[in-house]
Amino acid sequence: MSKRDFKDYICRPFCKFFREGHKEEMACRGASVIEHMVQSGLLNPPAMPQTGKSSHLWDQRDPGLEVCVCRHCEFRAEGCDFQSPNRPPDAEPCGGYILLSLLMEQGMLTLSNIEEMCSA
């Protein structure tokens, strides 16, 4: 998987950590799960939301996403503020987490869809 394949519909619109030209080979676990869903035909990028980033999506951490996505994310080991026990008030999750939350909110995905991809 190449970050160039999904940066336009995950990273640029949803991730505050994305920096064009920096660490292009890296991807959060949420982005990897979404990309796997795209490759398997479960999601179609043109049909996905292009905007909709709002803190209501992550004000309350989703335990299902935490287990399936966050627990296995390489960025968590590097010090993810969003998953920190002493989370700063302005902490924001990665773009993958945000887009997964938005897709669930809009009924395009269920937690079971995500869990299936995480276990695949």
Secondary structure, 3 states (H helix, E strand, C coil): CCHHHHHHHHHHHHCCCCCCCCCCCCCCHHHHHHHHHHHCCCCCHHHCCCCCCCHHHCCCCCHHHHHHCHHHCHHHHCCCCCCCCCCCCCCCCCHHHHHHHHHHHCCCCCHHHHHHHHHC
